[in-house]
Amino acid sequence: MTLTVGTKAPAFTTKDDQGNTVSLSDFAGKIVVLYFYPKDDTPGCTIEAQGFRDNYEEYKGKDIVVLGVSNDDEASHTRFKEKYGLPFSLLADTNRSISQSYDVDGGGYPKRVTYIINGEGIITHVDDKVKTATHAQDILATLV
């Protein structure tokens, strides 16, 4: 069962695709779209990531942070990001601690779930019925 709307988003600190340390608290005061996906460079995950890429300017224009999370390591994220020109950070959750704290650990791969977290760190939307082809637009529509 995923976390529910109104829940305080669990804090985390991990490495991104560039090897930088990233914490949820780094984005205090901003809306964060935290999307979990199973694996880099697989068909559904690629379509979903390309959707966020293709809509990224609209997210950026609204001062919304997009973060992708999977259990892949930094090197895999770097390759995936470079191959598809992804302009947002991908977070490495190699020990599955973030997936577990957000209750999306599918036993080896994260379930495909997206959380919208407001500037105070509260979950304001949960999407656990992701349609990869339209997901980035679907999330934008909830933020209008």
C-alpha positions as semicolon CSV with decimal commas, in nm:
position;residue;x (nm);y (nm);z (nm)
1;M;0,000;0,000;0,000
2;T;0,149;0,336;-0,102
3;L;0,175;0,632;0,131
4;T;-0,136;0,849;0,143
5;V;-0,210;1,211;0,069
6;G;-0,148;1,426;0,376
7;T;0,145;1,211;0,493
8;K;0,481;1,373;0,561
9;A;0,716;1,258;0,287
10;P;0,995;1,041;0,428
11;A;1,333;1,216;0,430
12;F;1,612;1,065;0,224
13;T;1,969;1,128;0,120
14;T;2,128;0,950;-0,175
15;K;2,347;1,004;-0,481
16;D;2,223;1,130;-0,815
17;D;2,339;1,043;-1,166
18;Q;2,629;1,289;-1,132
19;G;2,750;1,152;-0,798
20;N;2,612;1,449;-0,605
21;T;2,454;1,396;-0,265
22;V;2,085;1,479;-0,283
23;S;1,837;1,506;0,003
24;L;1,465;1,574;-0,007
25;S;1,531;1,868;0,227
26;D;1,736;2,032;-0,052
27;F;1,405;2,116;-0,217
28;A;1,223;2,270;0,081
29;G;0,978;2,533;-0,041
30;K;0,944;2,370;-0,385
31;I;0,699;2,122;-0,529
32;V;0,872;1,791;-0,598
33;V;0,752;1,524;-0,839
34;L;0,917;1,208;-0,707
35;Y;0,859;0,931;-0,955
36;F;0,965;0,572;-0,892
37;Y;1,027;0,343;-1,186
38;P;1,153;-0,016;-1,213
39;K;1,469;-0,001;-1,428
40;D;1,678;0,224;-1,649
41;D;1,658;0,180;-2,026
42;T;1,363;-0,059;-2,036
43;P;1,069;0,013;-2,269
44;G;0,808;0,145;-2,023
45;C;1,060;0,331;-1,810
46;T;1,212;0,494;-2,118
47;I;0,871;0,611;-2,243
48;E;0,789;0,753;-1,900
49;A;1,126;0,932;-1,872
50;Q;1,093;1,074;-2,223
51;G;0,753;1,214;-2,126
52;F;0,907;1,401;-1,836
53;R;1,188;1,515;-2,066
54;D;0,945;1,639;-2,331
55;N;0,740;1,831;-2,072
56;Y;1,036;1,943;-1,860
57;E;1,025;2,310;-1,965
58;E;0,668;2,332;-1,839
59;Y;0,768;2,176;-1,506
60;K;1,066;2,408;-1,482
61;G;0,849;2,709;-1,570
62;K;0,629;2,626;-1,271
63;D;0,939;2,585;-1,049
64;I;0,863;2,214;-1,002
65;V;1,147;1,969;-0,935
66;V;1,134;1,632;-1,113
67;L;1,328;1,343;-0,958
68;G;1,331;0,989;-1,092
69;V;1,417;0,703;-0,854
70;S;1,511;0,344;-0,926
71;N;1,744;0,084;-0,776
72;D;1,997;0,135;-1,055
73;D;2,336;0,277;-0,963
74;E;2,483;0,616;-1,056
75;A;2,666;0,482;-1,365
76;S;2,349;0,324;-1,504
77;H;2,157;0,648;-1,442
78;T;2,428;0,848;-1,618
79;R;2,409;0,625;-1,927
80;F;2,028;0,635;-1,929
81;K;2,021;1,011;-1,885
82;E;2,278;1,074;-2,159
83;K;2,122;0,827;-2,404
84;Y;1,781;0,999;-2,388
85;G;1,882;1,358;-2,305
86;L;1,702;1,361;-1,971
87;P;1,730;1,708;-1,811
88;F;1,629;1,609;-1,456
89;S;1,807;1,415;-1,182
90;L;1,789;1,040;-1,143
91;L;1,845;0,915;-0,790
92;A;2,023;0,590;-0,707
93;D;1,840;0,374;-0,453
94;T;2,072;0,075;-0,467
95;N;1,994;-0,036;-0,111
96;R;1,618;0,012;-0,171
97;S;1,584;0,229;0,140
98;I;1,393;0,507;-0,040
99;S;1,164;0,260;-0,215
100;Q;1,096;0,091;0,117
101;S;1,029;0,415;0,305
102;Y;0,785;0,525;0,031
103;D;0,626;0,178;0,033
104;V;0,692;0,111;-0,336
105;D;0,950;-0,169;-0,304
106;G;0,830;-0,445;-0,532
107;G;1,087;-0,697;-0,412
108;G;1,383;-0,607;-0,627
109;Y;1,240;-0,325;-0,837
110;P;1,038;-0,023;-0,733
111;K;0,673;-0,022;-0,831
112;R;0,579;0,251;-1,077
113;V;0,439;0,516;-0,840
114;T;0,464;0,896;-0,838
115;Y;0,433;1,125;-0,539
116;I;0,381;1,500;-0,552
117;I;0,531;1,661;-0,244
118;N;0,458;2,022;-0,156
119;G;0,706;2,281;-0,029
120;E;0,635;2,180;0,332
121;G;0,722;1,817;0,262
122;I;0,365;1,685;0,262
123;I;0,242;1,439;0,000
124;T;-0,038;1,609;-0,193
125;H;-0,096;1,352;-0,469
126;V;-0,022;0,984;-0,529
127;D;-0,042;0,818;-0,870
128;D;-0,010;0,441;-0,856
129;K;-0,193;0,377;-1,184
130;V;0,071;0,521;-1,414
131;K;0,013;0,527;-1,790
132;T;0,371;0,562;-1,912
133;A;0,286;0,731;-2,243
134;T;0,088;1,015;-2,081
135;H;0,221;1,018;-1,726
136;A;0,416;1,345;-1,739
137;Q;0,111;1,528;-1,879
138;D;-0,120;1,354;-1,632
139;I;0,093;1,479;-1,342
140;L;0,107;1,832;-1,487
141;A;-0,273;1,831;-1,509
142;T;-0,297;1,762;-1,134
143;L;-0,070;2,059;-1,064
144;V;-0,278;2,320;-1,247
